[in-house]
Amino acid sequence: GLADSDGDGLSDVFIGAPRDNPSGLNTTFYSGSLYLFLGQDILTAPDEFLGMEKALTTWHAPKGYRRVGLAFALGDVDGDSLADLFLLMGDD
């Protein structure tokens, strides 16, 4: 998804990875992840924009939930001209 989350006028990139298993412990259900990359970072160093470790922020499912990043929505709900994020998660 693309949206301006920090007010700099550039689209930031949100990437969902619902089958991500960052802890490596949950082999039955994937906890999933959602990554945020700032547009400014992508523009200033596009050759370095290669891995998820470059994300500004990463969200993972809390214990008992799974598949973060499978579905999410971006929109300005509170009228501040910044993108608000909505995440859908499943439970175990």
C-alpha positions in Angstrom: 0.0 0.0 0.0 1.1 3.6 -0.6 0.2 6.5 1.6 1.9 9.5 3.2 2.3 8.5 6.8 4.7 11.2 7.9 3.5 14.4 6.2 6.4 15.0 3.9 4.3 14.8 0.7 5.9 11.5 -0.4 4.2 8.2 -0.6 5.4 5.7 2.0 5.3 2.0 1.3 3.6 -0.5 3.5 4.3 -4.2 2.7 2.3 -7.0 4.2 4.0 -10.4 4.8 1.2 -12.6 6.2 3.3 -15.8 6.0 6.2 -14.2 7.8 7.3 -16.1 10.9 9.8 -13.8 12.7 10.0 -15.7 15.9 10.5 -19.1 14.1 8.5 -20.7 17.0 5.1 -20.8 15.5 5.1 -23.6 12.9 1.3 -24.1 12.7 0.2 -20.6 12.1 2.2 -17.7 10.6 2.2 -14.6 12.8 2.8 -12.4 9.9 4.4 -8.9 9.6 3.7 -5.5 8.2 6.6 -3.3 7.2 6.7 0.5 6.7 9.3 2.1 4.5 9.5 5.9 4.2 9.4 7.4 0.7 12.3 9.7 1.5 14.5 6.7 2.3 13.6 5.0 -0.9 14.3 8.1 -3.0 17.7 8.9 -1.4 19.1 5.4 -1.4 17.2 3.2 -3.9 20.2 0.9 -4.4 20.2 0.2 -0.6 16.5 -0.5 -0.4 16.8 -4.3 -0.5 15.8 -5.9 2.7 13.1 -5.8 5.3 15.7 -4.8 7.9 15.6 -1.3 6.3 12.0 -0.8 7.4 11.3 2.2 9.7 8.7 0.2 11.6 7.5 -3.4 11.7 4.4 -4.7 13.2 4.0 -8.4 14.2 1.0 -10.2 15.5 0.6 -10.3 19.3 0.4 -13.7 21.0 -2.7 -15.5 20.1 -3.1 -13.8 16.7 -1.8 -14.5 13.2 -1.4 -13.3 9.7 -0.7 -9.6 10.2 -0.3 -8.1 6.8 -2.8 -10.3 5.0 -5.3 -7.4 4.9 -4.7 -3.7 5.9 -6.2 -0.4 4.9 -4.8 3.1 4.8 -6.8 6.3 4.9 -7.1 9.6 6.7 -9.8 9.0 9.3 -9.1 11.8 11.8 -8.6 14.6 9.2 -4.9 15.4 10.0 -3.8 14.7 6.3 -1.7 11.7 7.4 -2.5 8.1 6.6 -4.1 6.1 9.4 -3.4 2.3 9.4 -6.0 -0.4 10.0 -4.8 -4.0 10.5 -6.8 -7.2 10.2 -5.5 -10.2 12.2 -6.9 -13.7 12.7 -6.9 -15.4 16.1 -5.7 -19.0 16.9 
